[in-house]
Amino acid sequence: MANAESALYLRARRAYEAGRARLGLRRAAVAVPLLAVSLVCCGRPSASGTTAALLAAAVAVFEWRGLGLGRGARIGLVAGLPALLVPILVQTAGYACGTSFCALYPGVCGTAGLAGGVLLVIGCRRRGVEPSGLAAAGLVAALAGSLGCLVAGLPGLVGLALGLAFGSAPALAWRRA
């Protein structure tokens, strides 16, 4: 009797884990259109491909693990959209830098990262995400946003990181209070 029950438990557990893995892979597929946008607009195929692969892997793993990590991954995808889209919209509006260093794009990435950090805080607070989910949301937001900020290169990525840090700083103070 005990063997039949343990075999049934193992089958149920495998089915549950396989379902969670499929859910993670389905949700990670969102990285494909983000990669396409980045490839068309940023002109850095190896960096875009690597970042999109890391984004897809992070989303798949966090969704597979579920609970706060999965919620954090979904919040991070939404929070990373401003940093993905705003630099690309500025570029498609016709602004091009003529010098070796352009201060506009890092500033745009920083401002979009700030907006993403605020969205991250609001989303995590509304859904009651614990600190591990907040870290997952931050990682996914940074990866999603960096697909757009690749247009500015390393200064754009630094601007994005600073913007996300300053935008999500209230979450750290809120967690301590």
N, C-alpha and C positions, 0 to 999 in steps of 0.2 A: 504494500500500500504506500509506503513512504517513497519508493522509487517512482511510482506513477505520479505522485504529487510533485516530487522534485522535477521530474521530466516535464510535466505540464507547466510548472513555474518557469523552467528554463526556456521553454518554447514561447511562453508569454513575454518573458523578458527580452528575448531576441527580437520578437515582433515589435515590441515597444521601441527598442533601440533602433531597429531598422526604420520604423516610422519617423522617429526623431531625426535620423540622419537624412532621410528623404526630404523632410521639411526644411532642414538646414540647407540642403543643396538647392531646393526650389527658391528659397529666399536669397541665397547667395547669387542666383542668376541675375539679380538686379545690377550686379557689377558689369555685366556685358554692355547694356546701353550706356552706362557711365563711361566705360572704356571707349566706346565708339565716339562719344562726344569729345573725350579727351584726345583721342587720336586725330580727329578731324581738326580740332581747334589749336592744340598745343604744339604739335609737331615734334614730339619727343616720344617715339614709339616704344623704346625699351623702358624708359621710366614709367610711361603710362601702363604698359603691360605688367610690369613688376608690381606697381601699386595696385592695379586692379586685381591681380592674383592674390596679393596679400589681403585686400579687402574681401574678396570672395571667401578666402580661407577663414578669415576672422568671423565673418557673418555665419558661415556654415558651422564652425565650431561652437560659437556662442548660442546659435539656435539649437544645435544638437544638445547642448548642456541644459538649455531651457531656463525657466524661472527668471530671475533677475538679469542674468546674462543675455537671454534672448530678448527680453524687454529693452535692455540697454542697447543691444545691436539695432533694434528697430528705431529707437529714439536717435541713435547716432547717425543712421542713414538720413533721417529727416534733418537733423542738425547740420550735417555736412553739405546739404544742398546749396545754401547761400554761398559758401566758399567754392563750390564747384561751378555754379552758374554765373555769379557776378563778374569774375575776371574774364570769363568767356564772352559775356554780354558786352563788357567794355571793349574787348578786342574786336568783336564783330560790329560794334558801333563805329569803327574806323579809326580808333586811336592806336597809333603805332609810335614807338619810341625811336628816336633818331640817334641817340647817344649810346655809349657803351653801358651806362647804368640808367635805368628808368625808375624813378621813385614812385610813379603812379601805381604800378601793379602791386608792389609790396604793400602799399597803403590800402589798396582795394582788397587785397587778400586779408590784411589785418582787420579791416572793418567788417568784411564778410565773416571772418573767424569770430569776431566779437559777437556778431548776430547769431552765429551758430552756437557759441557758448551760452548765450542767453536762452536760445531754444532748448539746448541740452538741459539747462537747469530747470526750466519750466516743465519740460517733458518728464524728467526724472522725479520732480517733486509731485506732479499730478499722479503719476503711476506708483509712487511709493517704492522707488528702486533703491536697493541697498548699495553700499559702497562698491561692491564688486561689479554690479550692473552699471554704476556711474563710470567706473574705469573702462568697462567694455564700450559704453556709449561714447566716451571720449576718444578711444582708439579708433572706432569705426568712423566717427565724425572727422577725425584727422585724416584718415585714409581717403574717405570720400571727398573731402574738401581739397586734398592735395592733388587729386586728378584735375581740378580746374586751375589750381594755383601753379601747376607746372608751367603754365604759360609765362610766368615771371621767373622761373628758375629757383635757385636756392634762396634769394631774398624773399620771394613770394612765399616759400614754405616756412621761412622764419617768421614772416608777418602773420601767416595763418596760425602757427603755433602760439605766438604771443597773443593774438586775438582770441583764440580758444581758451587760453589760460586766463586772460583777464575777464572774458565773458562768463566762464564757469567758476570763477573765484567765489561768487556768492554761495555756490553750492557747498564749497568747503567750509565756509563760515556757518552756513545753515546746519551742516552735519555736526559741527562742534557745539552749537548752541543747544 
